Amino acid sequence: HINSDSFLCDCQLKWLPPWLVEKELQAFVVATCAHPESLKSKSIFAVLPESFVCDDFPKPQIIIQPETTVAVLGKDIRFTCSAASSSSSPMTFAWKKDNEVLRNAEMENFAHVRAKDGEVMEYTTILHLRHVTFTHEGRYQCVITNHFGSTYSSKARLTVNVLPSFTKTPQNVTSRTGAMVRLQCAAEGHPAPQIAWQKDGGTDFPAARERRMHIMPDDDFLFIMDVKTEDTGVYSCTAQNVAGSVLANATLTVLETPSLIHPLEDHVVSVGETVALQCKAAGSPSPRITWLKGDQPLVTTERHHFTPGNQLLIIRNVVLEDAGKYTCEMSNTVGTERAHSHVSILQSLGCRKDRTTVGIITIAVVCSIVLTSLVWVCIIYQTRKKSEEYSVTNTDETIVPPDVPSYLSSQGTLSDRQETVLRVENPQPNGHIDSNGMCQTDAGRCPDVEAPTVGCRQPKLCLGYNKDTWKTEDTADGMFVPDKTG
């Protein structure tokens, strides 16, 4: 049985009258239209099928759905829902949370006429939630009702998160090179925040490239092993979740004792020249350089000049008094180091003992030795040549001792080791050879003999002096005869 005068006679009701007739239920139904105005108070059985149209919507239609929201604990939020209707029938609004109607909910409702046609009304309802807590989490839905029915919006989820907050923050650290450094950072929130590290605003970590940095997933610390000066910088710890992020900074300062990049060199210069002493130092913080001569600090003068940072000392027009030990003193907050250089001054440029001069002197000495050796070779060669030319001369009688190996050439040498008697055509009064091989001569002709009557056994022939040239004849007795044709 149906008895109602509130039917919405639109296109969606077009099927009902024919179906009631077909089922023979028409006698049990009393139904009249309430909308649209042209069909108001008419029975649904009297309305023509082509009059059931949907160009009008008196029932509320949702045009703005509430949106899923993530809220931060303690903040205020709101849900908005709007509907439109072509009917002037008054509307009511309600909000549900997890399908339960909210009692005493804080709502803000208002209506206005749509400007484009002036016949459609728009209704908006806003749900306010103050200082949200975890109890506010859930699914929210708006319900808009008028004389023609109720319309339900989609459900919007509310999630309450907690902004991250630090429980441990990194602290400024000062360390020496080679030590281990530990930076801590921990935070809490809902959901649990993620921790991220940065160095000087970026993700380039020298310690990470060299595998000296370690971060444990379940630990609150960042470790840097064997710290170096390039690890110095600002380290940032960021804790972030869907609710937001927080940032904490700490500065790592790595100290290094001053040290020389290049060792100091000793210098040898001549009077009037210019000498430059370089002291290039490294350290953290940057070392301060001071120059001393002996134990007295050096200052800028007409001849003493310093480059910025005092890394270079220049002395112009050096004098003898500039010789001595120069000290480069490098100091910072970590410590002090010293390096020394000795400067020697020469009075004459020609005596400068630099590498070029030493090389020239060496070459000159070698050349002198070679030339001297060549001269001596020539002298010895000429001496031996003359000795060979005069090895055989005129003697009255010469006997070669059997124990002396005499090897003479075909131009007058003896080829056999035997005793040979030389007979002379014109005997000379200044020498003779005895049968026993002893040479009797005077002191003037044989300088190696102390007296003219003393015999001397010579390893060579004892020679007399004769202008005649001797040669060997092919005789049976091996006699020497003068070469009259020579």
C-alpha positions in Angstrom: 0.0 0.0 0.0 1.3 3.5 -0.9 -0.2 6.7 0.2 2.0 9.8 -0.3 1.9 13.2 -1.9 5.7 13.8 -1.8 6.8 11.9 -5.0 9.6 13.4 -7.1 8.3 12.9 -10.5 11.6 13.0 -12.5 13.1 10.6 -15.0 14.1 8.1 -12.3 10.3 7.6 -11.5 9.3 6.9 -15.1 9.3 3.1 -14.6 6.9 3.0 -11.5 3.4 3.7 -13.0 3.6 1.1 -15.8 5.0 -1.5 -13.4 2.1 -1.0 -10.9 -0.5 -1.3 -13.7 1.2 -4.5 -15.0 1.2 -6.0 -11.5 -2.5 -5.0 -11.0 -1.5 -3.0 -7.9 -2.9 0.3 -9.0 -5.9 0.0 -6.6 -3.6 -0.1 -3.6 -1.6 3.0 -4.5 -2.4 6.6 -3.8 0.7 8.7 -5.1 0.8 12.3 -6.1 3.8 14.5 -7.3 5.3 17.1 -5.2 7.9 18.2 -7.7 8.3 19.7 -10.3 5.9 22.5 -9.9 4.2 21.7 -13.2 3.2 18.3 -12.0 2.6 19.1 -8.4 -0.5 17.4 -6.8 -1.0 15.2 -9.9 -1.3 11.4 -9.6 1.7 9.5 -11.0 -0.8 7.5 -13.1 -2.0 10.8 -14.7 1.4 12.0 -15.7 2.5 11.2 -19.3 5.7 9.2 -19.7 7.4 11.9 -21.6 6.8 14.3 -18.7 9.1 12.4 -16.3 12.4 14.4 -17.0 15.5 15.2 -15.0 16.0 18.8 -15.9 15.2 19.7 -12.3 16.8 18.4 -9.0 14.9 19.3 -5.8 16.8 16.6 -3.9 20.2 17.9 -2.6 23.2 17.0 -4.8 26.7 17.1 -3.3 29.0 19.4 -5.3 32.0 19.7 -2.9 33.1 16.6 -1.0 35.0 16.7 2.3 38.8 15.8 1.7 41.0 13.4 3.5 43.3 15.4 5.9 46.5 14.9 7.8 46.6 17.1 10.9 49.4 17.9 13.3 48.7 17.1 16.9 47.2 20.2 18.7 46.3 22.0 15.5 42.8 23.1 14.3 41.3 21.6 11.2 37.9 21.8 9.4 35.9 19.7 6.8 33.8 21.4 4.2 30.8 19.9 2.3 28.5 21.7 -0.2 25.2 20.7 -1.9 22.8 22.3 -4.5 19.0 22.0 -5.0 16.4 23.5 -7.3 13.9 23.4 -4.5 13.3 26.0 -2.0 12.6 23.4 0.6 14.6 24.0 3.8 17.7 21.8 4.4 19.2 20.2 7.5 22.9 19.2 7.9 24.6 16.5 10.0 28.1 15.0 10.3 29.0 11.5 11.0 32.3 10.0 12.3 32.8 6.3 11.6 29.0 6.1 10.8 28.1 7.7 14.1 26.3 11.0 14.1 28.3 13.6 15.9 26.4 15.2 18.8 27.1 18.8 19.7 29.5 19.1 16.7 30.7 22.6 15.9 29.3 23.4 12.5 29.0 26.4 10.4 26.1 26.4 7.8 25.1 29.0 5.1 23.2 29.2 1.8 23.3 31.4 -1.3 21.6 31.6 -4.7 23.7 30.3 -7.6 24.3 33.4 -9.7 24.2 31.9 -13.2 20.5 31.0 -13.2 19.2 32.4 -9.9 16.8 29.5 -9.3 19.3 27.0 -7.7 20.3 27.2 -4.1 23.7 26.1 -2.8 24.2 25.0 0.8 27.5 24.6 2.6 28.3 23.1 5.9 31.7 23.3 7.7 32.8 21.0 10.6 35.4 22.5 12.9 37.7 20.4 15.0 39.8 22.2 17.7 43.1 21.1 19.1 43.0 17.7 17.5 44.3 14.7 19.3 44.6 11.0 18.4 41.0 10.5 19.4 39.9 12.7 16.5 41.3 10.2 13.9 38.6 8.5 11.8 36.3 8.7 8.7 34.1 11.8 8.4 30.9 12.2 6.3 28.3 14.9 5.8 24.5 14.3 5.4 22.3 17.0 3.8 18.5 16.6 3.9 15.4 18.4 2.6 11.8 17.6 1.9 12.8 15.4 -1.1 15.4 13.3 0.6 18.9 13.0 2.1 22.3 13.0 0.3 25.4 11.5 1.8 28.9 12.7 0.9 32.0 10.5 0.5 34.0 9.6 3.6 37.1 11.6 4.3 39.8 10.2 6.6 41.5 12.3 9.3 45.0 11.3 10.4 46.7 13.0 13.4 50.5 13.1 13.2 53.1 14.4 15.6 55.7 16.8 14.3 59.3 15.5 14.9 61.1 16.7 17.9 64.8 16.1 18.8 65.7 13.9 21.7 69.4 14.2 20.8 71.1 17.0 18.9 74.6 17.2 17.5 77.1 19.3 19.3 80.1 21.4 18.1 83.2 19.3 18.0 86.9 20.2 17.8 89.4 17.4 17.1 92.9 16.8 16.0 93.7 15.0 12.7 93.7 11.2 13.0 91.2 11.0 15.8 87.6 9.6 15.8 84.6 12.0 15.9 81.1 11.1 16.9 78.0 13.2 16.1 74.6 12.2 17.6 71.1 12.9 16.4 67.8 11.4 17.4 64.1 12.5 17.2 60.6 11.3 18.0 57.3 11.9 16.3 54.2 10.1 14.7 54.9 8.4 12.5 58.6 7.8 13.5 60.7 10.4 11.7 63.6 9.6 9.3 67.1 11.0 10.0 69.2 12.5 7.2 72.7 14.1 7.4 74.2 16.9 5.3 77.6 18.6 5.2 77.7 22.3 4.3 74.2 22.0 2.9 75.0 19.1 0.5 75.6 15.4 0.4 79.3 15.4 -0.5 81.1 13.9 2.4 84.9 13.4 1.9 84.8 10.9 4.7 82.1 8.9 2.9 84.1 8.9 -0.3 87.1 7.4 1.5 85.0 5.0 3.5 85.8 6.7 6.8 82.2 7.6 7.7 79.7 5.1 9.3 76.0 5.5 10.1 74.2 2.6 11.7 70.4 2.3 10.7 69.4 1.6 14.3 71.9 3.9 16.0 71.7 7.6 16.8 75.4 8.4 16.0 77.4 9.3 12.9 81.1 8.2 13.2 84.0 9.7 11.3 87.3 7.7 11.5 90.7 9.2 11.1 89.5 12.7 10.6 91.2 15.0 8.2 91.2 18.8 7.7 88.8 18.4 4.7 86.2 17.0 7.2 85.9 20.4 8.7 82.4 22.0 8.1 78.8 22.4 9.3 77.0 19.1 9.7 73.1 19.2 9.6 70.8 16.6 11.0 67.2 16.6 9.6 64.3 14.7 11.2 61.3 14.4 8.9 57.9 12.7 8.7 54.6 13.5 6.9 53.8 16.1 9.5 56.9 18.1 8.8 60.6 18.3 9.5 63.1 19.9 12.0 66.8 20.7 11.6 69.8 20.9 13.9 73.3 22.0 13.0 76.8 21.3 14.5 80.2 22.5 13.5 83.2 20.1 13.2 86.6 21.7 13.4 89.7 19.6 12.7 93.0 21.0 14.0 96.4 20.2 12.4 99.9 21.0 13.7 101.8 23.3 11.3 104.0 21.5 8.8 106.1 22.4 5.8 104.8 21.6 2.3 108.3 21.8 0.8 111.5 21.6 2.9 113.7 24.7 3.2 116.8 24.8 1.1 120.3 26.1 1.8 121.6 28.9 -0.5 125.0 30.0 -1.6 125.1 33.5 -3.2 127.6 36.2 -4.0 127.7 39.7 -2.6 125.2 42.0 -4.3 122.9 39.2 -5.5 119.3 38.5 -4.4 118.3 35.5 -2.4 114.7 34.2 -1.8 113.8 31.8 1.1 110.4 30.1 0.8 108.5 28.7 3.7 105.2 27.2 2.5 103.3 25.8 5.5 100.1 23.8 6.0 97.9 23.5 9.1 94.5 24.0 10.6 93.9 26.7 11.5 96.3 28.3 9.0 99.6 28.9 10.7 101.2 32.3 11.3 104.7 32.5 9.8 107.6 34.5 11.4 111.1 34.7 10.1 114.2 34.9 12.3 117.9 35.3 11.7 119.6 33.6 14.5 117.3 34.4 17.4 116.2 37.8 16.2 112.9 38.4 14.3 113.3 39.9 10.9 111.3 43.0 9.8 110.8 44.7 6.5 113.7 47.0 5.5 115.0 48.4 2.2 116.7 45.1 1.5 114.3 42.7 3.3 110.9 42.1 1.8 108.0 39.6 2.7 105.2 38.4 0.5 101.6 38.3 2.0 101.5 35.6 4.7 105.3 35.8 5.1 105.7 32.6 3.0 108.5 34.2 1.0 111.5 36.2 2.4 113.5 38.1 -0.2 116.9 39.7 0.6 118.2 42.1 -2.0 121.9 43.2 -2.5 123.2 40.7 0.0 126.2 41.6 2.1 128.6 39.4 4.1 126.6 40.1 7.2 123.6 38.4 5.7 125.3 35.0 6.0 123.9 32.7 8.7 121.0 30.5 9.8 117.5 31.7 9.0 114.5 30.2 10.8 110.9 29.9 9.6 108.6 29.7 12.7 105.1 28.3 12.0 102.5 28.5 14.8 98.8 28.1 15.3 96.5 27.1 18.2 97.7 23.5 18.0 101.5 24.1 18.3 104.6 25.6 16.8 107.1 24.1 14.3 110.4 25.5 13.0 112.5 25.0 9.9 116.0 26.3 9.1 117.9 27.4 6.1 121.6 28.3 5.9 122.8 31.1 3.6 126.4 31.4 2.6 127.9 34.5 1.0 130.8 34.6 -1.5 132.9 37.7 -2.0 133.5 37.1 -5.7 131.0 36.0 -8.4 133.8 34.0 -10.0 134.2 31.8 -6.9 130.5 31.0 -6.6 130.2 27.4 -5.8 127.0 26.7 -7.6 126.3 23.6 -9.7 127.4 25.3 -13.0 130.8 26.3 -11.6 131.4 22.9 -10.1 130.5 21.3 -13.5 132.9 23.6 -15.3 135.7 22.9 -12.9 135.1 19.1 -13.2 135.2 19.3 -17.0 138.5 21.3 -16.8 140.2 18.8 -14.5 139.2 15.9 -16.6 140.4 17.6 -19.8 143.7 18.4 -18.1 144.2 14.8 -17.0 143.5 13.6 -20.5 145.8 16.0 -22.1 148.6 15.2 -19.6 148.1 11.5 -20.3 148.4 12.1 -24.1 151.6 14.1 -23.6 153.2 11.4 -21.5 152.2 8.7 -24.0 153.9 10.7 -26.8 157.0 11.2 -24.7 157.2 7.5 -23.7 156.6 6.5 -27.3 159.4 8.8 -28.7 161.8 7.6 -25.9 161.2 3.9 -26.7 161.6 4.6 -30.4 164.9 6.3 -29.9 166.1 3.5 -27.6 165.3 0.9 -30.3 167.1 3.0 -33.0 170.3 3.0 -30.8 169.9 -0.5 -29.4 172.6 -1.8 -31.8 175.8 0.4 -32.3 179.5 -0.1 -33.1 181.5 -2.1 -30.6 184.9 -3.7 -30.9 183.8 -7.1 -29.8 180.5 -8.1 -28.2 179.6 -11.3 -26.6 175.9 -12.0 -25.8 175.7 -13.9 -22.5 173.9 -17.2 -22.8 171.5 -16.2 -20.0 170.2 -13.0 -21.7 167.3 -13.6 -24.2 168.0 -11.2 -27.1 165.5 -11.1 -29.8 166.7 -9.0 -32.7 165.0 -8.4 -36.0 166.3 -9.2 -39.5 167.9 -5.7 -39.6 170.5 -6.7 -37.0 168.9 -8.7 -34.2 170.0 -12.0 -32.8 167.4 -14.7 -33.2 169.0 -17.4 -31.1 169.9 -17.6 -27.4 173.6 -18.5 -27.8 177.0 -17.0 -27.2 178.1 -15.1 -30.2 181.4 -13.3 -30.8 181.4 -10.2 -33.0 184.5 -9.5 -34.7 185.2 -5.9 -35.7 187.2 -4.9 -38.8 188.5 -1.8 -37.2 188.7 -2.4 -33.6 188.1 0.6 -31.4 190.3 1.4 -28.4 187.4 2.2 -26.2 185.9 -1.2 -25.5 186.1 -5.0 -26.0 184.3 -8.2 -25.1 186.0 -10.9 -23.2 185.4 -14.6 -23.9 183.6 -14.9 -20.7 180.9 -12.4 -21.8 182.1 -9.6 -19.5 182.2 -6.0 -20.8 185.3 -4.0 -20.1 185.0 -0.3 -20.8 185.8 3.0 -19.3 183.6 4.9 -16.9 182.7 7.6 -19.4 181.3 5.1 -21.9 179.4 3.0 -19.4 177.7 5.2 -16.8 176.4 2.3 -14.8 179.9 1.1 -13.9 181.8 2.5 -11.0 185.4 2.0 -12.4 186.8 1.3 -15.8 188.4 -2.0 -14.7 185.2 -3.4 -13.2 183.2 -5.7 -15.5 179.4 -5.5 -15.7 177.1 -8.0 -17.1 174.5 -6.2 -19.1 171.1 -7.6 -20.1 171.6 -5.9 -23.4 174.6 -5.6 -25.6 177.4 -3.3 -24.3 177.6 -0.8 -27.2 180.6 1.1 -28.4 180.3 4.0 -30.8 181.0 3.7 -34.5 179.7 5.6 -37.5 179.7 2.4 -39.5 176.4 0.6 -39.9 176.4 -3.1 -39.2 174.4 -5.8 -40.9 174.2 -9.6 -40.7 175.8 -11.7 -43.5 174.7 -15.2 -44.4 178.0 -16.7 -43.1 178.5 -19.9 -41.3 180.1 -18.4 -38.3 177.5 -15.6 -37.9 179.9 -12.8 -38.2 178.8 -9.1 -38.4 180.4 -7.1 -41.2 180.1 -3.4 -41.9 177.7 -2.3 -44.6 179.9 -0.3 -46.8 177.1 0.6 -49.2 174.6 1.8 -46.6 
